Amino acid sequence: MSTSAASVPAAPPRAFSASDLAILGVVVVWGTNYTVVKEALGVIPPLAFMSVRFAVASVAMAVLLLAVEGWKPLPWRVLFKLGMLGLVGNTAYQLSFILGLANTTAANSGMLVAVTPVLVAALGAALGVERLNRPLVMGMSLAVMGMLLVVAARGPSLGTDTRLGDGLILVACVCWAIYTVGIRSLGNEVSALRITALTMLAGAPGVVLAGAPAVLALDVGSIGFSARAGVVYSALIPLVLSYFIWGRTVQQVGSARASLYNTGVPIVAALTAWGVRGERPTLLQGLGAALIIGGVVLSRGK
């Protein structure tokens, strides 16, 4: 079976399904992970955290794949495509995102990430792997507006000192869009678990090596239990489990619709920060949350 984008995958059903429920779970996990990571980064440097996290995740992913599906040969063209997706969706994305965050504000990064669903939809349509309809486009527009309101309430900075970080965040958005559409273009000829595992294993070496000097410089004895638990949790749940669910959902409902749900991550992040760190959400964030939910509901129309 060809992996070419010449034939458009069948349009996904619009009724709410188990796939939608699964992607909502991923949104909750990724939204709460911001607080988990922020707590761990108070003890562990960003590159060291990223390196150890990916080392743990890649080993767990390889074990899971071998235990569930075993080793099955794939055509070299498919392996090459998975390898490229791993480099883009893991190595380039993770490095761009973590270094971008280190050089810009959280508000700026949130504002910029809001363009990701649009990038996914535009790229998918351009490559012929996604069908766009009016409800989806209108819902996406509404949800992106809501996402911008949620993060704008934190006060974005437009100074020249954030340009490097802003640029890296945009690079990360493009990388994630390519990864998401790339998964969709594979269709169902490769299982979601195998896609997740092979792309993660392909991208892990670059991420691990980039943070190796920071890992070697760590004073392991000064790292408490909560920080260590944060690394393990962030590796196994937001990476291994959620990446698998994300890949499976993209296969079943399409890259544009799956990406639309991603606009809910800032809502969960804001609510988690409120409950754990006492960062009370504003009225503007509440309005943004309403627009995001409305956009998701609107996208299901006929």
C-alpha positions as CSV (number, residue, x, y, z in Angstrom):
1,M,0.0,0.0,0.0
2,S,1.4,3.4,-1.0
3,T,2.1,6.1,1.6
4,S,1.6,8.8,-1.0
5,A,-0.8,11.6,-0.3
6,A,-2.4,11.2,-3.7
7,S,-5.6,9.7,-2.3
8,V,-7.4,11.6,0.4
9,P,-8.3,9.5,3.5
10,A,-12.0,9.1,4.1
11,A,-13.6,11.9,6.0
12,P,-13.9,11.0,9.7
13,P,-17.4,10.7,11.3
14,R,-18.6,13.9,12.9
15,A,-20.5,12.2,15.7
16,F,-18.8,12.3,19.1
17,S,-16.8,9.1,19.5
18,A,-14.4,7.2,21.7
19,S,-11.6,8.9,19.7
20,D,-12.9,12.3,20.7
21,L,-13.0,11.2,24.4
22,A,-9.4,9.9,24.1
23,I,-8.1,13.1,22.7
24,L,-9.8,15.1,25.5
25,G,-7.9,12.9,27.9
26,V,-4.7,13.9,26.1
27,V,-5.6,17.5,26.4
28,V,-6.1,17.1,30.1
29,V,-2.7,15.3,30.5
30,W,-0.8,17.9,28.4
31,G,-2.5,20.8,30.1
32,T,-1.6,19.5,33.6
33,N,1.9,18.6,32.5
34,Y,2.8,22.3,32.3
35,T,2.6,22.6,36.1
36,V,4.4,19.2,36.6
37,V,7.2,20.3,34.4
38,K,7.4,23.8,35.9
39,E,7.8,22.3,39.4
40,A,10.6,19.9,38.2
41,L,12.4,22.7,36.3
42,G,12.8,24.5,39.6
43,V,15.4,21.8,40.4
44,I,16.5,20.3,37.1
45,P,17.9,22.4,34.2
46,P,15.7,22.4,31.1
47,L,18.1,20.5,28.8
48,A,18.9,17.9,31.4
49,F,15.2,17.4,32.2
50,M,14.4,17.0,28.5
51,S,17.3,14.5,28.0
52,V,16.4,12.3,30.9
53,R,12.7,12.4,30.1
54,F,13.3,11.3,26.5
55,A,15.7,8.6,27.5
56,V,13.1,7.1,29.9
57,A,10.3,7.5,27.4
58,S,12.1,5.9,24.5
59,V,13.1,2.8,26.5
60,A,9.6,2.4,27.8
61,M,8.2,2.9,24.3
62,A,10.5,0.2,22.8
63,V,9.6,-2.3,25.5
64,L,5.9,-1.6,25.0
65,L,6.1,-2.1,21.3
66,L,8.0,-5.4,21.6
67,A,5.6,-6.7,24.2
68,V,2.4,-5.8,22.4
69,E,3.3,-6.2,18.6
70,G,6.8,-7.6,18.5
71,W,9.2,-6.7,15.7
72,K,7.6,-6.6,12.2
73,P,9.6,-5.6,9.1
74,L,8.3,-2.5,7.2
75,P,9.1,-1.3,3.7
76,W,12.2,0.9,3.7
77,R,10.3,3.9,2.3
78,V,7.9,3.7,5.3
79,L,10.8,3.3,7.7
80,F,12.5,6.3,6.1
81,K,9.3,8.4,6.4
82,L,8.9,7.4,10.1
83,G,12.6,8.3,10.7
84,M,12.1,11.7,9.2
85,L,8.9,12.3,11.2
86,G,10.8,11.3,14.3
87,L,13.6,13.8,13.7
88,V,11.0,16.6,13.0
89,G,8.4,15.7,15.5
90,N,10.7,14.8,18.4
91,T,14.3,16.1,18.0
92,A,13.6,19.4,16.2
93,Y,10.3,20.0,18.0
94,Q,11.6,19.3,21.5
95,L,14.8,21.3,21.1
96,S,13.0,24.3,19.5
97,F,10.3,24.3,22.1
98,I,12.5,24.0,25.2
99,L,15.0,26.5,24.0
100,G,12.2,28.8,22.8
101,L,10.6,28.8,26.2
102,A,14.0,29.6,27.8
103,N,14.3,32.7,25.6
104,T,10.7,34.1,25.6
105,T,7.8,34.5,28.0
106,A,5.1,31.9,28.7
107,A,2.5,34.3,27.3
108,N,4.4,34.7,24.1
109,S,4.8,31.0,23.6
110,G,1.1,30.5,24.2
111,M,0.1,33.1,21.7
112,L,2.4,31.6,19.1
113,V,1.3,28.0,19.7
114,A,-2.2,29.2,18.8
115,V,-1.3,29.1,15.1
116,T,-0.6,25.3,15.2
117,P,-4.2,24.1,14.3
118,V,-4.2,26.5,11.4
119,L,-0.8,25.2,10.2
120,V,-2.0,21.6,10.5
121,A,-5.2,22.3,8.5
122,A,-3.4,24.3,5.8
123,L,-0.6,21.8,5.4
124,G,-3.0,18.8,5.4
125,A,-5.2,20.5,2.7
126,A,-2.1,21.5,0.6
127,L,-0.8,17.9,0.7
128,G,-4.2,16.4,0.0
129,V,-4.4,14.3,3.2
130,E,-7.2,16.3,4.8
131,R,-10.6,17.5,3.7
132,L,-11.7,20.9,5.1
133,N,-15.4,21.8,5.5
134,R,-17.0,25.0,6.6
135,P,-18.0,23.9,10.2
136,L,-14.4,22.8,10.8
137,V,-12.9,26.0,9.5
138,M,-15.3,28.1,11.4
139,G,-14.9,26.1,14.6
140,M,-11.1,26.3,14.3
141,S,-11.2,30.0,13.8
142,L,-13.4,30.4,16.9
143,A,-11.2,28.1,19.0
144,V,-8.0,29.8,18.0
145,M,-9.5,33.2,18.9
146,G,-10.4,31.7,22.3
147,M,-6.9,30.3,22.8
148,L,-5.4,33.8,22.0
149,L,-7.7,35.3,24.7
150,V,-6.6,32.7,27.3
151,V,-2.9,33.4,26.8
152,A,-3.3,37.1,26.1
153,A,-4.6,37.6,29.7
154,R,-1.1,36.8,30.9
155,G,0.3,39.8,29.1
156,P,2.5,38.9,26.0
157,S,5.8,40.8,25.6
158,L,6.8,42.1,22.2
159,G,10.2,43.3,23.0
160,T,13.3,42.6,21.0
161,D,14.8,40.4,23.8
162,T,12.2,37.7,23.0
163,R,12.7,37.5,19.2
164,L,15.0,34.5,19.4
165,G,12.6,32.6,21.6
166,D,9.6,33.6,19.6
167,G,11.2,32.4,16.4
168,L,12.1,29.0,18.0
169,I,8.5,28.5,19.2
170,L,7.3,29.2,15.7
171,V,9.7,26.6,14.4
172,A,8.4,24.1,17.0
173,C,4.8,24.8,15.7
174,V,5.8,24.1,12.2
175,C,7.6,20.9,13.3
176,W,4.5,19.7,15.1
177,A,2.2,20.4,12.2
178,I,4.5,18.4,9.9
179,Y,4.6,15.5,12.3
180,T,0.8,15.5,12.8
181,V,0.0,15.7,9.0
182,G,2.7,13.1,8.4
183,I,1.0,10.6,10.7
184,R,-2.3,11.2,8.8
185,S,-0.6,10.6,5.4
186,L,0.4,7.1,6.5
187,G,-3.2,6.1,6.7
188,N,-3.9,2.9,8.6
189,E,-1.1,0.7,7.1
190,V,1.1,1.2,10.2
191,S,-0.4,0.9,13.7
192,A,-0.5,4.0,15.9
193,L,1.7,2.2,18.5
194,R,4.4,1.4,15.9
195,I,4.3,4.9,14.5
196,T,4.7,6.4,18.0
197,A,7.5,4.0,19.0
198,L,9.6,4.3,15.8
199,T,9.3,8.0,15.5
200,M,10.2,8.4,19.2
201,L,13.2,6.1,18.9
202,A,14.3,7.9,15.7
203,G,14.1,11.3,17.5
204,A,15.4,10.4,20.9
205,P,19.2,10.2,20.2
206,G,19.3,13.9,19.2
207,V,17.3,15.0,22.2
208,V,19.3,12.8,24.7
209,L,22.7,13.9,23.3
210,A,21.7,17.6,23.3
211,G,21.1,17.5,27.0
212,A,23.9,15.0,27.9
213,P,26.4,17.8,29.1
214,A,23.7,19.2,31.4
215,V,22.9,15.7,32.7
216,L,26.6,15.0,33.5
217,A,26.8,18.3,35.4
218,L,23.8,17.4,37.6
219,D,24.2,17.0,41.4
220,V,21.9,14.0,41.6
221,G,21.9,14.0,45.4
222,S,20.3,17.5,45.4
223,I,17.3,16.3,43.4
224,G,14.3,15.4,45.6
225,F,11.7,12.7,45.2
226,S,9.0,15.1,43.7
227,A,11.3,16.3,40.9
228,R,12.3,12.7,40.1
229,A,8.7,11.6,40.1
230,G,7.9,14.6,37.8
231,V,10.5,13.4,35.3
232,V,9.1,9.8,35.3
233,Y,5.5,10.9,35.1
234,S,6.2,13.4,32.3
235,A,8.0,10.7,30.3
236,L,5.5,7.9,30.7
237,I,2.1,9.7,30.6
238,P,2.4,13.0,28.5
239,L,5.0,11.3,26.1
240,V,4.5,7.6,25.8
241,L,0.8,7.2,26.5
242,S,-0.4,10.5,25.1
243,Y,1.7,10.4,22.0
244,F,0.3,6.9,21.3
245,I,-3.3,8.2,21.8
246,W,-2.5,11.3,19.7
247,G,-1.2,9.2,16.8
248,R,-4.2,6.8,16.9
249,T,-6.7,9.7,17.1
250,V,-5.1,11.5,14.1
251,Q,-5.5,8.3,12.1
252,Q,-9.2,8.0,13.0
253,V,-10.5,11.5,13.0
254,G,-8.0,13.4,10.9
255,S,-5.2,15.8,11.7
256,A,-7.2,19.0,11.6
257,R,-9.9,17.8,14.0
258,A,-7.4,16.3,16.4
259,S,-5.3,19.5,16.3
260,L,-8.5,21.6,17.0
261,Y,-8.8,19.9,20.4
262,N,-5.2,21.1,21.2
263,T,-6.6,24.6,21.7
264,G,-8.1,23.3,25.0
265,V,-4.6,22.7,26.5
266,P,-4.3,26.4,27.8
267,I,-7.7,26.0,29.6
268,V,-6.5,22.9,31.5
269,A,-3.1,24.5,32.1
270,A,-4.8,27.7,33.6
271,L,-7.1,25.6,35.8
272,T,-4.3,23.4,37.0
273,A,-2.1,26.5,37.8
274,W,-5.1,27.9,39.7
275,G,-5.6,24.8,41.8
276,V,-1.9,23.9,42.4
277,R,-0.1,27.2,42.2
278,G,-2.9,29.7,43.2
279,E,-2.7,31.5,39.8
280,R,-6.3,32.6,39.6
281,P,-7.7,32.8,36.0
282,T,-9.2,36.1,34.7
283,L,-12.5,37.0,33.1
284,L,-10.7,37.2,29.7
285,Q,-9.4,33.7,30.1
286,G,-13.0,32.5,31.0
287,L,-14.3,34.2,27.8
288,G,-11.5,32.5,25.8
289,A,-12.4,29.1,27.3
290,A,-16.0,29.6,26.2
291,L,-14.9,30.4,22.6
292,I,-12.7,27.3,22.5
293,I,-15.5,25.0,23.7
294,G,-17.9,26.7,21.3
295,G,-15.4,26.2,18.4
296,V,-15.1,22.5,19.1
297,V,-18.9,22.1,19.2
298,L,-19.3,24.2,16.1
299,S,-16.8,22.0,14.2
300,R,-19.1,19.0,14.6
301,G,-21.9,20.6,12.6
302,K,-22.9,19.5,9.1
